[in-house]
């Protein structure tokens, strides 16, 4: 028995080999045009880019509502969703997704658990971020949100960059 380093069987006609090679090249070219976020396991990986129309993204913005409280490796961050046209806070929005990552310092894969807290002020949405177990020094974090707003067909998406201290 003779072993060959040739990856293609020699009993196939050159036309079939060329056709298969061309198909592989075309398939690879098509696959490489898809954004990697389509294949990511993390549903927030593509935020704020998503399926939301640009109009919804430009009509609302997320912003820091009050100073950040840090204690025992956790940060309490209060976020406000604002209607840009009249600069009024949006009350009754439903935050459907939230994410905390270190993307602003080039480490988007470093995420921290984030949990919504009960709201005490209308239009202000507090969150607890357990960033101390992930990174034990002060750093910039991206807080990314998706919200459903009454009267808007599209999901409102946005992010806020904050400095968190464990």
Secondary structure as the mmCIF struct_conf table of DSSP 4:
data_model
#
loop_
_struct_conf.conf_type_id
_struct_conf.id
_struct_conf.beg_label_comp_id
_struct_conf.beg_label_asym_id
_struct_conf.beg_label_seq_id
_struct_conf.end_label_comp_id
_struct_conf.end_label_asym_id
_struct_conf.end_label_seq_id
BEND BEND1 UNK A 7 UNK A 8
TURN_TY1_P TURN_TY1_P1 UNK A 10 UNK A 11
BEND BEND2 UNK A 12 UNK A 12
HELX_RH_AL_P HELX_RH_AL_P1 UNK A 14 UNK A 32
TURN_TY1_P TURN_TY1_P2 UNK A 33 UNK A 33
BEND BEND3 UNK A 34 UNK A 34
HELX_RH_3T_P HELX_RH_3T_P1 UNK A 36 UNK A 39
BEND BEND4 UNK A 41 UNK A 42
TURN_TY1_P TURN_TY1_P3 UNK A 43 UNK A 48
BEND BEND5 UNK A 49 UNK A 52
HELX_RH_AL_P HELX_RH_AL_P2 UNK A 54 UNK A 59
STRN STRN1 UNK A 60 UNK A 64
BEND BEND6 UNK A 66 UNK A 66
HELX_LH_PP_P HELX_LH_PP_P1 UNK A 67 UNK A 68
STRN STRN2 UNK A 69 UNK A 71
TURN_TY1_P TURN_TY1_P4 UNK A 72 UNK A 73
STRN STRN3 UNK A 74 UNK A 83
TURN_TY1_P TURN_TY1_P5 UNK A 84 UNK A 87
STRN STRN4 UNK A 88 UNK A 89
HELX_LH_PP_P HELX_LH_PP_P2 UNK A 90 UNK A 91
BEND BEND7 UNK A 92 UNK A 92
STRN STRN5 UNK A 94 UNK A 102
HELX_RH_3T_P HELX_RH_3T_P2 UNK A 103 UNK A 105
TURN_TY1_P TURN_TY1_P6 UNK A 106 UNK A 106
STRN STRN6 UNK A 107 UNK A 112
STRN STRN7 UNK A 114 UNK A 116
BEND BEND8 UNK A 121 UNK A 121
TURN_TY1_P TURN_TY1_P7 UNK A 122 UNK A 123
STRN STRN8 UNK A 124 UNK A 129
TURN_TY1_P TURN_TY1_P8 UNK A 132 UNK A 134
BEND BEND9 UNK A 136 UNK A 137
STRN STRN9 UNK A 139 UNK A 148
TURN_TY1_P TURN_TY1_P9 UNK A 150 UNK A 151
BEND BEND10 UNK A 153 UNK A 154
HELX_LH_PP_P HELX_LH_PP_P3 UNK A 155 UNK A 155
STRN STRN10 UNK A 156 UNK A 164
#
